[in-house]
């Protein structure tokens, strides 16, 4: 009896302690007994409220139009006073990489070992500029010289002097001469006045297509240099384009400056660039899947269901994270992008990319405002035409792999990570499918002992091989988008 009473007393005592140490229930802002709401809540169209507090000033009182701008002030330093600029170029890939690094003070031909870095020091010199450029202007004319050739290597672009646009692509190494034409268009954004869905931040609903013609009074500026040639074009007051053709590469690089787009006519605009070829693509094009394998897309078609086409343009647009390409029985045309955009092939033989959008109506999908950003691009769009004289010195090189080894061209290094328990996680991937390329789709081997420069990893590999736990001194990768995982 005494034991039961003692247990009951202890239970009551523990319950009393629990009530004392138990935290009080949370008090929700705006609820009875809770703290008051001290800032305005922004309610969305679906009834929800934003979970954070927005701050700023009204649009009519804003003094600055540029909201976000990024720059690197050390690269703009005047080096004439004896200062030096140190540039470290890192290569995360499993192959040796050579590329052009453009800085406001100079141009660097960088060569970086696999899984390593190279350090350059840029300083001023009184020697003649080795990277000086020649400048030429070509006016649009209906008569006279036609066919402006740009490029000093295997790749050449031919521009039409009468139209001011690229007209031919020539690759002397592969004996390819193809007709190509670049143009700019814009889609008029639907305003939703008839009660249907408006085009906005989340909704692409074009209401007509309109061409953007090149201004004939603006000449083409061509810069010829020892590393690459540049073509500067002012398409119209809101579109400026720089095309670079490198001496030792077989692709062209295009840099766009688009905006601010005018809307005095009360029409929102979504600007695209298009490349037109003579290829017979048969409604088929290919777009990457989140930067990985390329997927086949067929216009106005879905493999899993019968598609009813109500939006022939928007219904065939897809996100492009890495690239988009066309091909037929004889040739292939590819776009690689440096950021995620929208893209499609609305007409056979033609690719297009969405470059910029400015719309005047809210699409009712949550942001509660139109996609009408007013960030302005500076007027100085000359690119790297006023390079200062400089000298580049390579001072150090480091590689995470054996200096005498690089991965095969068709194998990518996805992961190389040292885990907490000291083990090494390695992930490799074959980049090509069967039949995709006659040379690169073949089976290949990776020599793991040469893949690592660290002695610790090499010692672990030697130990595993000696004990015959695994035998992967030369591991063969299969082809169909294979992945190879190794935990050492």
C-alpha positions as CSV (number, residue, x, y, z in Angstrom):
1,X,0.0,0.0,0.0
2,X,2.8,2.4,0.9
3,X,4.6,1.6,-2.4
4,X,1.4,2.5,-4.4
5,X,1.1,5.8,-2.6
6,X,4.8,6.5,-3.2
7,X,4.4,5.8,-6.9
8,X,1.4,8.1,-7.1
9,X,3.2,10.9,-5.3
10,X,6.2,10.5,-7.6
11,X,3.9,10.6,-10.6
12,X,2.2,13.8,-9.5
13,X,5.5,15.4,-8.8
14,X,6.9,14.5,-12.2
15,X,3.7,15.8,-13.9
16,X,4.1,19.1,-12.0
17,X,7.7,19.4,-13.1
18,X,6.7,18.7,-16.7
19,X,4.1,21.5,-16.7
20,X,6.8,23.8,-15.4
21,X,9.4,23.0,-18.1
22,X,7.0,22.5,-21.0
23,X,7.3,25.4,-23.4
24,X,4.2,27.5,-24.0
25,X,2.3,27.0,-27.3
26,X,3.4,29.2,-30.1
27,X,1.5,32.4,-30.5
28,X,0.7,33.1,-34.1
29,X,1.0,36.7,-35.3
30,X,-2.5,38.3,-35.5
31,X,-4.2,35.5,-33.5
32,X,-6.1,36.1,-30.2
33,X,-3.5,36.6,-27.5
34,X,-0.7,36.6,-30.1
35,X,1.6,39.4,-31.1
36,X,0.2,42.0,-33.5
37,X,1.1,42.3,-37.1
38,X,3.4,45.2,-37.4
39,X,4.0,45.2,-41.2
40,X,1.6,44.9,-44.1
41,X,1.1,41.4,-45.5
42,X,1.2,40.9,-49.2
43,X,-1.6,38.6,-50.4
44,X,-1.4,36.7,-53.6
45,X,-4.2,36.0,-56.0
46,X,-4.8,32.5,-54.7
47,X,-5.4,33.8,-51.1
48,X,-2.0,32.9,-49.7
49,X,0.3,35.5,-48.1
50,X,4.0,35.9,-48.7
51,X,6.0,34.3,-45.9
52,X,8.6,37.1,-45.9
53,X,8.5,40.9,-45.6
54,X,9.3,42.9,-48.7
55,X,10.8,46.3,-48.5
56,X,11.7,49.1,-50.9
57,X,10.4,52.3,-52.4
58,X,7.6,53.0,-54.8
59,X,8.5,52.9,-58.5
60,X,7.8,56.6,-58.9
61,X,10.3,57.5,-56.2
62,X,13.1,55.1,-57.3
63,X,16.3,57.0,-58.1
64,X,18.2,54.1,-59.7
65,X,17.2,51.8,-62.5
66,X,20.1,49.3,-62.3
67,X,19.1,46.9,-59.4
68,X,21.9,44.4,-59.7
69,X,25.3,44.8,-61.4
70,X,28.4,42.6,-61.1
71,X,31.9,43.6,-61.8
72,X,35.5,42.8,-60.8
73,X,37.3,46.0,-60.0
74,X,40.9,44.4,-59.8
75,X,40.6,43.6,-63.6
76,X,40.0,47.3,-64.3
77,X,43.1,48.5,-62.4
78,X,45.5,50.7,-64.3
79,X,48.7,48.6,-64.4
80,X,50.9,51.4,-65.7
81,X,52.0,52.3,-62.1
82,X,53.8,49.0,-61.6
83,X,50.8,47.1,-60.3
84,X,50.2,43.5,-61.3
85,X,47.1,41.4,-61.7
86,X,47.1,37.7,-60.7
87,X,44.7,35.5,-62.6
88,X,44.1,31.9,-61.4
89,X,42.3,29.7,-64.0
90,X,40.8,26.5,-62.7
91,X,39.9,23.4,-64.7
92,X,37.3,21.0,-63.1
93,X,37.3,18.6,-66.0
94,X,39.3,15.5,-66.6
95,X,40.9,16.8,-69.8
96,X,43.5,19.4,-70.4
97,X,41.7,22.5,-71.6
98,X,42.9,25.5,-73.6
99,X,40.7,28.6,-73.9
100,X,40.7,32.3,-74.3
101,X,40.3,34.4,-71.1
102,X,39.0,38.0,-71.8
103,X,39.8,40.7,-69.3
104,X,39.5,44.5,-69.5
105,X,43.3,44.8,-69.5
106,X,44.3,41.9,-71.7
107,X,43.5,38.6,-73.4
108,X,45.0,35.4,-72.1
109,X,45.5,32.2,-74.0
110,X,45.1,29.9,-71.0
111,X,46.2,26.3,-70.9
112,X,45.0,24.5,-67.8
113,X,45.8,20.8,-66.8
114,X,43.0,18.4,-65.9
115,X,41.7,18.8,-62.3
116,X,44.1,21.7,-61.8
117,X,44.8,25.4,-62.1
118,X,47.3,27.7,-63.9
119,X,48.3,31.1,-62.4
120,X,49.1,34.0,-64.7
121,X,50.5,37.4,-63.7
122,X,49.4,40.3,-66.0
123,X,51.6,43.5,-65.9
124,X,52.2,46.4,-68.1
125,X,55.1,46.7,-70.6
126,X,56.6,49.2,-73.0
127,X,57.0,46.6,-75.7
128,X,54.7,46.8,-78.8
129,X,51.3,45.3,-78.2
130,X,51.3,41.7,-79.4
131,X,47.5,41.7,-79.2
132,X,46.8,44.8,-81.3
133,X,43.8,44.6,-83.6
134,X,42.9,46.0,-87.0
135,X,39.5,47.7,-87.3
136,X,37.4,47.9,-90.5
137,X,33.9,49.2,-91.2
138,X,31.5,47.8,-93.9
139,X,28.5,49.8,-94.9
140,X,25.3,48.2,-96.1
141,X,25.0,48.6,-99.8
142,X,22.9,47.1,-102.5
143,X,25.8,47.2,-105.0
144,X,29.5,46.9,-104.7
145,X,31.4,44.5,-102.4
146,X,29.4,41.6,-101.1
147,X,30.7,38.7,-99.0
148,X,32.6,39.9,-96.0
149,X,34.9,37.1,-94.8
150,X,35.6,36.8,-91.1
151,X,38.0,34.2,-89.6
152,X,41.6,33.2,-90.2
153,X,41.4,29.5,-89.1
154,X,39.5,26.5,-90.4
155,X,36.2,28.2,-89.6
156,X,35.0,31.2,-91.6
157,X,31.8,33.2,-91.5
158,X,30.7,35.0,-94.7
159,X,28.5,38.1,-94.1
160,X,26.3,39.6,-96.8
161,X,27.4,43.2,-97.4
162,X,23.9,44.1,-98.8
163,X,22.0,42.7,-95.8
164,X,24.5,42.9,-93.0
165,X,23.8,39.4,-91.8
166,X,25.8,36.1,-91.8
167,X,25.0,34.2,-95.0
168,X,27.5,31.3,-95.1
169,X,29.4,28.9,-92.7
170,X,32.6,27.5,-94.1
171,X,34.8,24.8,-92.5
172,X,37.9,24.2,-94.6
173,X,39.0,21.2,-92.5
174,X,35.8,19.2,-92.9
175,X,35.0,20.7,-96.4
176,X,31.6,22.0,-95.3
177,X,30.0,25.1,-96.8
178,X,26.5,25.7,-95.6
179,X,24.0,28.4,-96.1
180,X,22.9,30.0,-92.8
181,X,21.0,33.2,-91.9
182,X,20.5,34.8,-88.6
183,X,17.6,37.0,-87.8
184,X,15.7,38.6,-84.9
185,X,12.0,38.4,-84.3
186,X,9.7,39.2,-81.4
187,X,6.5,37.7,-80.2
188,X,3.8,40.1,-79.1
189,X,2.5,39.1,-75.6
190,X,-1.2,38.4,-75.3
191,X,-2.9,41.0,-73.1
192,X,-5.7,38.8,-71.8
193,X,-8.4,41.3,-72.7
194,X,-10.8,38.6,-74.0
195,X,-10.8,36.8,-70.7
196,X,-8.2,34.2,-71.8
197,X,-4.8,33.7,-70.2
198,X,-2.4,36.6,-70.6
199,X,1.3,36.2,-71.3
200,X,3.4,36.9,-68.2
201,X,6.2,35.8,-66.0
202,X,5.2,32.1,-66.0
203,X,3.0,32.0,-69.2
204,X,4.3,32.2,-72.7
205,X,1.3,33.0,-74.9
206,X,2.3,34.8,-78.1
207,X,-0.1,36.9,-80.1
208,X,1.6,37.2,-83.4
209,X,5.2,37.1,-84.7
210,X,7.1,40.2,-86.0
211,X,10.5,40.6,-87.6
212,X,13.2,43.0,-86.4
213,X,15.1,44.3,-89.4
214,X,18.8,45.3,-89.3
215,X,19.4,49.0,-89.5
216,X,21.0,49.7,-92.9
217,X,22.6,53.0,-91.8
218,X,24.7,51.3,-89.1
219,X,27.9,49.7,-90.6
220,X,29.3,46.4,-89.6
221,X,32.5,46.7,-87.5
222,X,35.1,43.9,-88.0
223,X,38.1,43.6,-85.7
224,X,40.9,41.3,-86.8
225,X,43.3,40.1,-84.1
226,X,45.9,37.4,-83.6
227,X,43.6,35.2,-81.4
228,X,40.2,35.8,-82.9
229,X,38.1,38.1,-85.1
230,X,35.1,40.0,-83.9
231,X,32.1,41.3,-85.7
232,X,30.1,44.1,-84.0
233,X,26.5,44.7,-85.2
234,X,23.9,47.1,-84.0
235,X,20.7,45.4,-85.1
236,X,18.5,48.2,-83.8
237,X,18.6,50.6,-80.8
238,X,17.9,47.8,-78.3
239,X,19.8,44.9,-79.8
240,X,23.6,44.8,-80.1
241,X,25.6,41.7,-81.1
242,X,29.2,40.6,-81.0
243,X,30.3,37.5,-82.9
244,X,33.7,36.0,-82.3
245,X,35.5,33.5,-84.6
246,X,38.5,32.0,-83.0
247,X,41.7,31.1,-84.9
248,X,42.1,27.7,-83.4
249,X,38.5,26.7,-82.8
250,X,35.7,25.5,-85.1
251,X,32.8,27.2,-83.5
252,X,31.6,30.8,-83.3
253,X,30.7,32.6,-80.1
254,X,27.8,35.1,-80.1
255,X,27.3,37.6,-77.3
256,X,23.9,39.5,-77.2
257,X,23.1,42.8,-75.5
258,X,19.3,43.1,-75.6
259,X,17.3,45.9,-74.0
260,X,15.7,48.0,-72.9
261,X,12.8,47.0,-75.1
262,X,10.4,49.8,-76.0
263,X,6.7,49.3,-75.3
264,X,5.3,52.7,-76.3
265,X,2.8,50.9,-78.5
266,X,1.4,49.2,-75.5
267,X,2.5,45.7,-76.6
268,X,4.7,43.4,-74.5
269,X,7.6,41.8,-76.5
270,X,9.5,38.5,-76.3
271,X,12.6,38.7,-78.4
272,X,14.1,35.7,-80.1
273,X,17.0,35.0,-82.4
274,X,16.7,32.5,-85.2
275,X,19.2,30.6,-87.4
276,X,17.8,29.4,-90.7
277,X,19.4,26.6,-92.7
278,X,18.5,24.4,-95.6
279,X,18.5,21.3,-93.4
280,X,15.6,18.9,-93.8
281,X,14.9,18.2,-90.1
282,X,11.4,16.7,-90.5
283,X,9.9,18.3,-87.4
284,X,12.6,16.8,-85.2
285,X,15.1,18.6,-82.9
286,X,17.1,17.7,-79.8
287,X,17.3,19.5,-76.4
288,X,19.3,18.5,-73.3
289,X,17.6,17.1,-70.3
290,X,18.8,19.4,-67.4
291,X,22.3,19.5,-68.8
292,X,22.6,15.7,-69.3
293,X,21.4,13.5,-72.2
294,X,19.8,15.1,-75.2
295,X,16.2,14.2,-75.8
296,X,14.4,14.0,-79.1
297,X,11.6,16.5,-79.6
298,X,9.1,16.2,-82.4
299,X,7.0,19.3,-83.2
300,X,3.3,19.0,-82.4
301,X,3.8,15.4,-81.1
302,X,3.9,13.6,-77.8
303,X,4.8,10.0,-77.5
304,X,2.5,9.2,-74.6
305,X,-0.7,10.8,-75.7
306,X,-2.5,12.3,-78.7
307,X,-1.6,16.0,-78.6
308,X,-4.3,18.6,-79.4
309,X,-2.4,21.6,-80.7
310,X,-3.9,24.9,-79.4
311,X,-0.7,26.9,-79.1
312,X,1.6,25.9,-82.0
313,X,4.5,28.1,-80.7
314,X,4.3,27.9,-76.9
315,X,3.3,24.2,-77.1
316,X,6.7,23.4,-78.8
317,X,8.9,25.4,-76.5
318,X,11.3,23.7,-74.1
319,X,13.8,24.7,-71.5
320,X,17.4,24.7,-72.8
321,X,20.0,24.4,-70.1
322,X,23.0,23.2,-72.2
323,X,22.1,23.1,-75.8
324,X,19.8,22.5,-78.7
325,X,20.5,21.0,-82.2
326,X,19.1,20.0,-85.6
327,X,20.4,17.3,-87.9
328,X,19.5,15.6,-91.1
329,X,21.3,12.9,-93.1
330,X,24.3,15.0,-94.0
331,X,24.8,17.7,-91.4
332,X,24.1,19.0,-87.9
333,X,23.6,22.5,-86.4
334,X,24.1,23.0,-82.6
335,X,23.5,25.9,-80.2
336,X,25.3,25.8,-76.8
337,X,24.1,28.3,-74.2
338,X,25.8,29.8,-71.1
339,X,22.5,30.1,-69.2
340,X,19.1,28.6,-69.2
341,X,16.8,29.9,-71.9
342,X,13.8,28.7,-73.9
343,X,14.2,27.2,-77.4
344,X,12.5,25.4,-80.2
345,X,12.4,24.6,-83.9
346,X,9.0,26.0,-85.0
347,X,9.9,25.5,-88.7
348,X,12.0,22.8,-90.3
349,X,15.6,23.7,-90.7
350,X,15.3,26.6,-88.2
351,X,16.4,26.9,-84.6
352,X,15.4,29.8,-82.2
353,X,16.3,30.9,-78.7
354,X,14.4,33.2,-76.4
355,X,16.7,36.1,-75.4
356,X,14.6,38.5,-73.4
357,X,11.0,39.1,-72.3
358,X,9.2,42.3,-71.3
359,X,5.5,42.0,-70.7
360,X,2.8,44.5,-69.5
361,X,0.2,42.2,-67.9
362,X,0.2,39.9,-64.9
363,X,-0.5,36.3,-65.8
364,X,-2.2,35.6,-62.4
365,X,0.3,32.9,-61.3
366,X,1.5,34.4,-58.1
367,X,3.9,37.3,-58.6
368,X,1.1,39.8,-58.7
369,X,2.9,42.1,-61.2
370,X,3.8,42.2,-64.8
371,X,7.2,41.0,-66.1
372,X,8.2,44.6,-66.7
373,X,11.8,44.9,-65.4
374,X,13.4,48.3,-66.0
375,X,17.1,47.3,-65.6
376,X,19.0,49.3,-68.3
377,X,22.2,48.1,-70.0
378,X,25.0,50.7,-70.3
379,X,25.6,52.4,-73.6
380,X,29.2,51.3,-73.9
381,X,28.9,48.0,-75.8
382,X,32.2,48.0,-77.5
383,X,33.5,44.8,-76.0
384,X,37.2,44.1,-75.9
385,X,38.3,46.6,-78.6
386,X,40.4,48.9,-76.4
387,X,42.8,46.4,-74.9
388,X,45.8,47.8,-73.0
389,X,49.2,46.6,-73.7
390,X,50.1,43.7,-71.4
391,X,52.4,40.7,-70.9
392,X,51.3,37.4,-69.4
393,X,53.6,35.3,-67.3
394,X,52.7,31.7,-66.3
395,X,54.1,31.3,-62.8
396,X,52.6,28.0,-61.5
397,X,50.6,24.9,-62.5
398,X,48.8,22.3,-60.5
399,X,47.0,19.2,-61.6
400,X,45.0,16.7,-59.5
401,X,45.7,14.0,-62.0
402,X,48.9,12.4,-63.3
403,X,50.6,15.1,-65.4
404,X,51.0,12.6,-68.3
405,X,47.3,11.5,-68.4
406,X,44.0,12.9,-69.4
407,X,40.6,11.2,-69.6
408,X,39.5,9.9,-73.0
409,X,37.5,12.5,-75.0
410,X,34.2,10.5,-74.5
411,X,34.4,10.1,-70.7
412,X,33.5,12.7,-68.2
413,X,34.4,13.0,-64.6
414,X,31.2,13.6,-62.6
415,X,32.4,13.2,-59.0
416,X,35.8,12.9,-57.2
417,X,35.2,13.3,-53.5
418,X,37.0,12.3,-50.3
419,X,34.4,11.1,-47.8
420,X,34.6,11.5,-44.0
421,X,35.7,7.9,-43.4
422,X,38.7,8.4,-45.8
423,X,37.2,6.6,-48.7
424,X,37.2,8.1,-52.2
425,X,34.0,8.4,-54.3
426,X,34.6,8.4,-58.1
427,X,31.8,8.7,-60.7
428,X,32.6,8.5,-64.4
429,X,30.2,8.7,-67.4
430,X,30.3,7.8,-71.1
431,X,29.1,10.9,-73.0
432,X,27.9,9.3,-76.2
433,X,25.2,6.8,-77.2
434,X,25.6,3.9,-79.6
435,X,25.8,5.2,-83.2
436,X,25.8,8.9,-82.1
437,X,29.4,9.4,-83.3
438,X,31.4,7.0,-85.4
439,X,34.6,7.6,-83.3
440,X,33.4,8.7,-79.9
441,X,30.6,6.1,-79.4
442,X,33.0,3.2,-79.2
443,X,33.9,1.5,-75.9
444,X,36.9,3.0,-74.1
445,X,39.1,2.4,-71.1
446,X,40.2,4.5,-68.1
447,X,43.5,3.9,-66.4
448,X,42.7,4.6,-62.8
449,X,46.2,4.5,-61.6
450,X,47.1,7.4,-63.8
451,X,43.8,9.2,-63.0
452,X,45.0,10.3,-59.6
453,X,48.0,12.4,-58.7
454,X,47.6,12.0,-54.9
455,X,49.8,9.4,-53.4
456,X,47.2,8.5,-50.8
457,X,44.7,7.4,-53.5
458,X,47.3,5.6,-55.5
459,X,48.3,3.6,-52.4
460,X,44.7,2.6,-51.8
461,X,44.4,1.4,-55.4
462,X,47.6,-0.6,-55.2
463,X,46.4,-2.2,-52.0
464,X,43.1,-3.2,-53.5
465,X,44.7,-4.7,-56.6
466,X,47.3,-6.6,-54.6
467,X,44.7,-8.3,-52.4
468,X,42.6,-8.9,-55.6
469,X,39.5,-7.3,-54.0
470,X,38.8,-5.5,-57.3
471,X,40.6,-5.5,-60.6
472,X,40.0,-2.2,-62.3
473,X,43.4,-1.1,-63.5
474,X,41.8,-0.6,-66.9
475,X,38.0,-0.6,-66.6
476,X,35.9,-0.8,-69.8
477,X,32.9,1.5,-70.0
478,X,29.9,0.5,-72.0
479,X,28.3,3.0,-74.3
480,X,24.6,3.7,-73.8
481,X,24.9,6.7,-71.5
482,X,26.6,4.5,-68.9
483,X,27.7,5.5,-65.4
484,X,30.6,4.0,-63.5
485,X,30.6,4.3,-59.7
486,X,33.6,3.4,-57.6
487,X,34.0,3.6,-53.8
488,X,37.6,3.1,-52.7
